[in-house]
Amino acid sequence: MFSIEIIHCERPVAQPKAVMLDFDGTISVIRAGWHPVLIELFLKHLRATPQGKLLSEIELEQIAKNNIELNIGKQPIYQFYSLVQVIQKLGGISSDAEDYLNEYYQSLFEIVRQRHEQLQNGLDPQELLVSGTLVLLEMLRRRGLKLYLVSGTEEEFLRQDVQLLCLQDYFDGGIYGGQKDPATFSKAMIVAKILEENNLTGAELIGFGDGHTETYEVKKVGGFAIGVASNETARQGIDLWKREQLIRAGADWIIPDYTDVEQIESKLFQK
C-alpha cells in the first residue's frame, strides 16, 4: 500500500507555483545500475594504492561509498575529483579525473545503449520510468505549476533520454543538464534561476529528487523537498540507502514512487 513518510513538514507552507524534478532515479531508470558501476570503479583503483592493499574489502567499500555519497546529484566529474584525492591520500599516483570519468562512461554507456535500443525498437517508455511518473507530471501540469527538469547528467545525454522517453513537452520551465565546464552548472544555480525568473519565494518551490544535492538545495531556500527513495532494481518499495541520504539532506517526505498521485495531490494542495 502506497504511503507517504512524513519526516518534517506535512505540507508546503505556501501554495506551490514551480516544481524542480531530478531525472535519474526520480523519473527515469535508464541509468539504473550506475551506483554499483561507480563503486566498483572506485574499488578497483583504491585496491591498487599502497595503503589500500592493507585495508579489507569492507573498509575500502566504506571509503568508496562515503566519498560517492558526497557528490551524488552533481555532475559526474565531481565523483572523480574525489577519487583522485582519495587515491593520493592512500599513497597512490592518480590519473586525471577526466580519465576516470571516461572509464566510468565506457562501463555505464553499455547499459544505457542497450536500454536506448529497447526504446528505439518499440519498448513502452513507461517500462523505464519510475512508477506513476506520467500521472504525476499530468497532475502537476493540470495544477498550473511550471515544471523544470534538472540533472547532473550532461545535457546532451539528458535531452536524448528525455526524447526517447517522450517527456519533452512536460517541462515548460526548461531542461537543464551538466555542462562541459562544471563551473557553469549546478543545481543551486538552477534553483536560484527558478526563483528569480518567476519572482517566487523559496516556499513556493517544490522539489522531487532521489539524491542529496537537489534535496539540500531546495530545502536551503525554504522549499518543500520530496525525497523519492525509488528502488530502481526491484521497481517497487523503498531503497533504504537512498532513504537515509534523503533524510540527512532534509527531505520533508519520503516516497517510493508515484503510484498514488491522488494521495500526493491531496497533501500538496490545500483545498
Beta strands, then each sheet from edge to edge (+ up, - down):
strand 1: 5-6
strand 2: 18-21
strand 3: 146-154
strand 4: 174-178
strand 5: 205-209
strand 6: 224-228
strand 7: 253-255
sheet 1: 1+ 7- 6- 5- 2- 3- 4-
end
